[in-house]
Amino acid sequence: MYELDAAVTGWINHLAGNDALDQILIMISAFGVPLLVIAVIGQWWSGSDRTRTRHALLAAGLAFLIGLGLNQIILLFDGRIRPYDAGVTRLLIERSADPSFPSDHATAVFAIAAALLLHGLSRRGTFFLLAATIIAFSRVYIGTHYVSDVAGGALTGVFAALVVKAIYRPATRLDRFVTGIL
């Protein structure tokens, strides 16, 4: 299985070499997550059903945090080296000191997208899912992750969104208080 993962990862990274595309994907990799977080925050004041929208946005934030927390636990058991250290990819950005699996970027953005979709914001969720896919692709393209790293991160993010959906209920006292702010 590693051979297939390394081959697909190497093939995607081998697409690098076009200066304009390289710079675009480096920027997406660097700024994609912060821009999506800002986009989530900016939606606090939008939508016709603000209570429902705000509940979904809070769920997205919780899934984001829980997903990244789960990654820290996974990292205690899996110290996978980066594909550039294994000679699979050519790195287009600075080296990272942390292990490769799972991708925090993929976890974060797929947690947001999954939470929005699970909470019924299908148009917004679809936009975020497309953005998450592009960000995850950029992480492989620039050489910092294997395909399985971003797939694992995506699964962690979706799992976190499912956990939040199961435990964070709308219209509770806490939910009404928090969604009523500002």
N, C-alpha and C positions, 0 to 999 in steps of 0.2 A: 504494500500500500504506500509506503514511503516513496518508492520509486515513481509511482504515478503522481503523487503530490509534488515531488521535486521536479518532475518533468513538466507538469502543467505550470507550476510556479516559474520555472526557468523560461518556458515559452512566453508567458505573459511579460516577464521582466525583459525578455529579449526584444520586445516591441519598443522598448525605450531606445532613444537615440535621435529623435526628432526634437530639437531644442525647444520649439514652441509647445509641443505636446508635453514634453518633460516638465517644463515650467508650470504649465496648467495643472498637471497632476500632482506636482510637488505642492502647489498652492492649495489644491483641494485637500490633500493629505494633512497639511499644516493647519488650515483654517476651517475645514469642513465641520468638525465637531463643535468648535466655538460658535460658528455661524448658525448651526442648527439649534444650539442651546439658546442663542439670542432670538431665533425665530420662534421657539417655544414660548419664551418669556414675552415676546411682543404680541403674541396671540391672547394674552390675558385679558385684553380689552376688546377683543373682537368676537364676532359671532352673534347670531340672533338669540341663541339659548346660552347665555353666558354661564349659568350655573353648570350645565352639562359640559360645556367647553372647558371651563376651569377645572372641573373634576378630572377630565381626561388629561389636561395639561399637568395637573398634580400627579396623576398616575404615571405619566411619562417621566416626570422628574424622579419619582420614587423608583421606577423600574431602572432608570439610568444609574442611580446610586446603588441599588441592590445588585444590579448586574456587575458593576465595577467592584463591589465588595466580594461577590462570588469569584471574580477573577483573581483577587488576592488570595483567596483560599486555594484555588486551583494551582496557582503559582507555587504554593508550598509543596505540592506533589509532583509538579512537572516543570523542569527547568530546561525546556527545549531551546537549543541554540538557534540563533537567527539564520535565515537562509544565506545571507552574505558571509557569515562565519563558516558555513559548511561548503562554500564555493558554488552554491546553486545560483545566486543572483549577484548582480552588480549594483551596489548601493548608490542611490542618487542624492541622499541626504546624509546628515551626521549619524554616526552609530548610536545605537541605543544600548543602555547597560542592562536592561531587564530582559527576562526570557521572552521567547517569541509567542508561545501559546498560553492563553488565547489572546486575540487582538483586542486591546481596550477600545480602540477606535470603533471596531465593528460592534463590540458589545454595546457601547454607548448609543450609537446611532440606530441600531436595530432595536434596542430597548425602547427608544422614543417612538419609532415607527410602529412597532408592534402594539405598544400601549395605546396609541391614537387609533389604530385600526380596531383593537379589541373593545375600545370604548365608543365605537360608532362614528368616529370622525373619518369617514372613508376617503373623502377627497384629500384632506390634509395628510392622513396616514399614507395614502398612495404617493403623494409628493415626497414625504419623508422616507418612504421605502425606496423610491428611486434614488434619492440623494444618498441614502445609506449604502445602496449597492455601488454607486459611483465612488464613494469614499472607501469602501472595502476594496474595490478593484484598485484604487490608487495606491493602497498600502502594499499590494502585491507588485504592481507595476514599478514602484520606486525601489523595490528590492528588500523591504524591511520585514515582510511576512510571507509565510507559505500560504497557499490557498486554504489549507486546512486550519490555519490560525484564524483567518477571517471567518471561515465557516463555523468554527468553534465559538468565536466571539459572537457571531450572529445567533447561534443557538442559546448561548448564555443570556443574551439580551432578550430573546423571545421568552425564555424560561422565566426571567425576572418579571417581564410584563404579565405573564400568566399568573405568577404568584401575587403580584399587586392586584390584578383583576379579581382574584379569589378572596383577598383579605381587605381591600380598600373599597368599601361600599359607599355609594352615593347617598346623600341626604342624612348621614349620621350627624350627630351634634358637631363633631370635629370638622367634618366635611363642610357643613353649612357655615361654620365659623371661618374656615380658611378660604372657601370660595367667595365669601362675602367681603373679603378684604379689598379695598380700593375699588 
